Amino acid sequence: MTANTYRRGFWLLLFFALAMVGATAEVTYDHAWLSIQASFANEQTETFDEMRAKAVQSHPENAVKYLEYVVDYYPSGTKQVQGSRLDHIVERARQNAIREILAYLRVKTGIDLGDDPQRWIDELKKTDK
Protein backbone atom coordinates (compact mmCIF):
# COMPACT_ATOMS: atom_id res chain seq x y z
CA MET A 1 0.00 0.00 0.00
CA THR A 2 1.14 3.47 -0.77
CA ALA A 3 1.20 6.54 1.43
CA ASN A 4 -1.66 8.04 -0.60
CA THR A 5 -3.84 5.03 0.16
CA TYR A 6 -3.17 5.43 3.88
CA ARG A 7 -3.93 9.17 3.70
CA ARG A 8 -7.19 8.57 1.88
CA GLY A 9 -8.14 5.94 4.44
CA PHE A 10 -7.27 8.29 7.28
CA TRP A 11 -9.38 11.13 5.85
CA LEU A 12 -12.25 8.80 5.11
CA LEU A 13 -12.13 7.41 8.64
CA LEU A 14 -11.94 10.93 10.07
CA PHE A 15 -14.91 12.04 7.96
CA PHE A 16 -17.05 9.11 9.16
CA ALA A 17 -15.99 9.66 12.78
CA LEU A 18 -17.01 13.33 12.59
CA ALA A 19 -20.28 12.38 10.92
CA MET A 20 -21.01 9.94 13.75
CA VAL A 21 -20.20 12.58 16.38
CA GLY A 22 -22.54 15.01 14.63
CA ALA A 23 -25.32 12.44 14.37
CA THR A 24 -24.90 11.48 18.03
CA ALA A 25 -25.02 15.14 19.07
CA GLU A 26 -28.21 15.68 17.07
CA VAL A 27 -29.91 12.61 18.54
CA THR A 28 -28.85 13.66 22.05
CA TYR A 29 -30.21 17.18 21.51
CA ASP A 30 -33.50 15.85 20.07
CA HIS A 31 -33.91 13.48 23.01
CA ALA A 32 -33.19 16.22 25.54
CA TRP A 33 -35.66 18.60 23.88
CA LEU A 34 -38.35 15.92 23.73
CA SER A 35 -37.77 15.19 27.41
CA ILE A 36 -38.27 18.88 28.23
CA GLN A 37 -41.44 19.07 26.15
CA ALA A 38 -42.79 15.91 27.80
CA SER A 39 -42.12 17.47 31.22
CA PHE A 40 -44.00 20.59 30.13
CA ALA A 41 -46.93 18.47 28.91
CA ASN A 42 -47.02 16.54 32.17
CA GLU A 43 -47.02 19.77 34.18
CA GLN A 44 -49.75 21.28 32.02
CA THR A 45 -52.07 18.26 32.25
CA GLU A 46 -51.49 18.02 36.02
CA THR A 47 -52.44 21.69 36.33
CA PHE A 48 -55.67 21.11 34.41
CA ASP A 49 -56.51 18.16 36.67
CA GLU A 50 -55.80 20.23 39.76
CA MET A 51 -57.94 23.15 38.58
CA ARG A 52 -60.79 20.79 37.65
CA ALA A 53 -60.65 19.13 41.07
CA LYS A 54 -60.65 22.50 42.85
CA ALA A 55 -63.48 23.81 40.68
CA VAL A 56 -65.86 20.94 41.41
CA GLN A 57 -65.22 21.37 45.14
CA SER A 58 -65.97 25.09 45.20
CA HIS A 59 -68.82 27.57 44.79
CA PRO A 60 -69.66 28.56 41.20
CA GLU A 61 -68.08 32.03 41.57
CA ASN A 62 -64.76 30.35 42.42
CA ALA A 63 -65.24 27.50 39.95
CA VAL A 64 -65.44 30.02 37.12
CA LYS A 65 -62.05 31.41 38.19
CA TYR A 66 -60.56 27.92 37.91
CA LEU A 67 -62.27 27.56 34.52
CA GLU A 68 -60.68 30.80 33.36
CA TYR A 69 -57.30 29.60 34.58
CA VAL A 70 -57.64 26.38 32.55
CA VAL A 71 -58.67 28.31 29.44
CA ASP A 72 -55.83 30.83 29.69
CA TYR A 73 -53.03 28.58 30.99
CA TYR A 74 -50.29 28.40 28.34
CA PRO A 75 -52.48 28.25 25.22
CA SER A 76 -51.58 25.93 22.37
CA GLY A 77 -48.33 27.01 20.74
CA THR A 78 -46.73 28.46 23.87
CA LYS A 79 -45.17 25.56 25.79
CA GLN A 80 -45.79 23.00 23.04
CA VAL A 81 -45.28 23.18 19.32
CA GLN A 82 -48.76 23.88 17.98
CA GLY A 83 -50.19 20.81 16.28
CA SER A 84 -47.57 18.42 17.69
CA ARG A 85 -48.54 15.14 19.32
CA LEU A 86 -47.82 16.52 22.78
CA ASP A 87 -49.84 19.63 21.98
CA HIS A 88 -52.80 17.42 21.04
CA ILE A 89 -52.49 15.54 24.34
CA VAL A 90 -52.33 18.78 26.33
CA GLU A 91 -55.24 20.35 24.47
CA ARG A 92 -57.35 17.21 24.90
CA ALA A 93 -56.69 17.37 28.67
CA ARG A 94 -57.62 21.07 28.65
CA GLN A 95 -60.90 20.37 26.83
CA ASN A 96 -61.74 17.52 29.23
CA ALA A 97 -61.18 19.80 32.24
CA ILE A 98 -63.27 22.56 30.65
CA ARG A 99 -66.07 20.12 29.84
CA GLU A 100 -66.16 18.79 33.42
CA ILE A 101 -66.10 22.26 34.98
CA LEU A 102 -68.92 23.39 32.68
CA ALA A 103 -70.97 20.32 33.62
CA TYR A 104 -70.45 21.19 37.29
CA LEU A 105 -71.46 24.81 36.69
CA ARG A 106 -74.63 23.73 34.87
CA VAL A 107 -75.67 21.61 37.84
CA LYS A 108 -74.73 24.16 40.51
CA THR A 109 -76.16 27.26 38.81
CA GLY A 110 -79.17 25.65 37.14
CA ILE A 111 -78.39 27.53 33.93
CA ASP A 112 -76.95 26.44 30.60
CA LEU A 113 -74.79 28.92 28.73
CA GLY A 114 -73.60 26.39 26.16
CA ASP A 115 -70.15 24.94 25.60
CA ASP A 116 -68.16 28.16 25.14
CA PRO A 117 -66.15 28.60 28.35
CA GLN A 118 -65.63 32.31 27.66
CA ARG A 119 -69.38 32.89 27.75
CA TRP A 120 -69.55 31.24 31.19
CA ILE A 121 -66.61 33.29 32.40
CA ASP A 122 -68.10 36.55 31.16
CA GLU A 123 -71.63 35.86 32.48
CA LEU A 124 -70.63 34.54 35.90
CA LYS A 125 -68.11 37.32 36.45
CA LYS A 126 -70.92 39.84 35.82
CA THR A 127 -73.08 38.27 38.52
CA ASP A 128 -70.10 38.04 40.90
CA LYS A 129 -69.71 41.81 41.07
C-alpha positions, 0 to 999 in steps of 0.5 A: 500500500502506498502513502496516498492510500493510507492518507485517503483511508485516514481522511475517510475514517476521520470524515465518518468519525465526525459524521457519527459525532454530529449524528450522536449530538443531534440525537442527544439534543433531540432526546433532551428537547423531547424530554423537556417538552414531555415534562412541560406536557405533564405539568400542564395536564397536572395543572388542568386536573388540579384546577378541575378538582378544585373547581368541582369542590368550590362555589360557582363564583370560584369555579369560574375562576378555575375555569378561566385559569384552565382556558388561559393557561399556556395556550396551544403554541406556547409551551408546546409546538402547535399541532404536535402530538404533545400539543394534542395531548395537552389540548385534549386534557384542557378540553376535558377539564373545561367540559367537566367544569362546565358540567359542574357549573350547569348543575350548581347554577341551574343555567346552561350557557352552552359549551363556550367557556368564555361565555360562562366566564363573562356571564358569571363574572358579571353576577359576581360583582 
